[in-house]
Amino acid sequence: MGRSLRSPLAWLLAAGLVLSTGCGGARPQVVPGENPEISTAPRGLAESLGASFDAYRSPGLEQRQFDPAHYWRTLLAVVDGAPDRFRVAPIGTSVEGRPLRRIDFGRGDTTVMLWSQMHGNESTASRALVDVLRFLLENRRHPMVRRIERQLAVTMVPVVNPDGAVRFVRQNALGIDLNRDARRLATPEARALKAVRDDIDADWGFNLHDQNVRTRLGSTGRDVRIALLAPPPGPGEVTEVNRAARRMCSLLASALEPIVDDQVARYDESFNPRAFGDSMARWGTSVVLIESGGELGDPHKEMLRRANYVALLVALDAIASGSWSNVSPQRYLDLPLNTAWVYDLIVRGASIVLPGREPVRADFAINYADTLSKAGGTIVEVGDLEEAKALETIDAAGLFFLPAAASLSQEGGPHLRIGDPADGLLARDVQGTEVEWRFGNELATGYH
């Protein structure tokens, strides 16, 4: 399949790439040049790589939710093109028997492990890993790729939780959060991940997740696009392993600015003995947690897929070149923290109409099962929400909210209860004949 030719000329010149103009879909190819380096500075490298993303974005992974079998068909079609460079091996199966695999690349002494989608509904990095593989495949002679391949031994473990991915839920088929199973290793998925880490004795680890899009950037009230963490190896501990991860987080925070601006946060460095990132740091791996946030205008997180693609390639090159060691950790330590969630939607000033009762003026808040698709809305608070914050707000002053009869709790008579589905109408009259907004399944495609 041909790929997009939208890569800017600046990228092509900086990277030393030319495009074939033959029929059947053009592909970038590396050609020798006097200065084929992309860039030496992390920010310049990130800008060049960001411009290249459209050329290496793997088709067929446009949706956040996908079948793991389809994912692996897509990935294997990439790496099958170079069996001498990419080695794919089984590492076990999930609770329901779905395959778990590792992909190895490079022949260096420094071991790097990247794993994604421990939570089945956190797929942004899984898709970006395929894009990274395409870049590595198709720029074999590029100095940056040569450096990575010569200096590093990279192991990727994508879609660690395929059973959760099928259902697009956080937990595995046993209902266990795999990122809380590093201590007991009760699940086959966790045991497989731990075995890979021990097999390669990972020097570096990249723990790739998506975080709740309701999280805010410090006290700004703005979206968090990327959140970083250098997890500590124990409560209050700072070791050389942890310091290295902090330096890498600083490097990534700077490198990602061309894509995510200043909307980068960090987690507080509290220690969780059940979590894999914290545990791997205790086992001697410099771990960097990368969490992709989200924005309402980007329901499938394509901008953050680009950010992951850039971040991972920048990080691999920084490890291969050793440039991470020259970066101060202060940029990371100065990042604003992730702060409390906000609601998905607040409806202010409506009068709630229940069967047989007088309308009562009250605000109400709605959260969705999936915030970005606005699907599966439930009512999570009712009352005076004057100071409450939300991603979106509807000014419903003078309107009436008529909950759908089928959505109301019925024990002791129809009544509105926290957790009830957010189905119903906002109308100009108590009979609901002049409808302004419709809530329910329609939320998945917008308001009506």
TALIN-V943081 format. One line per field, one symbol per residue. psi: psi as a letter, one per 20 degrees, with the letter a starting at -180 (. if undefined). Layout:
psi->???
//
This chain:
psi->pqrqkjpqhhggghikqqpqjrrjoqpqqpqqrhmjqgqhqggggggghhhighhjopqikhqhpqphggghggghhghiimiihpppqqjaqrgjjqqpqqppprkahpppppqrlhphknjghghhhhgghgghgjlhjphggggghhhqopppnqmhmhghhhilrgraiijpohjkkhghlhqhgghgghhgghgimpgqpooorqrpiiqrncjhjrqpgpqqpnpqirojqorhghhghgghggghgghihhgjcjlprqqqlqpoiiqgggghhhijpopppoppcrqhjmhjlhhhggggggghgggghhghijhhijpqihgghiqqqpaqqrrgppopjqppoqpjqqqppqqqqpqqhoghilqlpqpiqpbokgiqqqhqppokpirponqphiiqqipjqpqpqpiqqmqaqoriqiikhnphqpqbhhhhjrq.
//
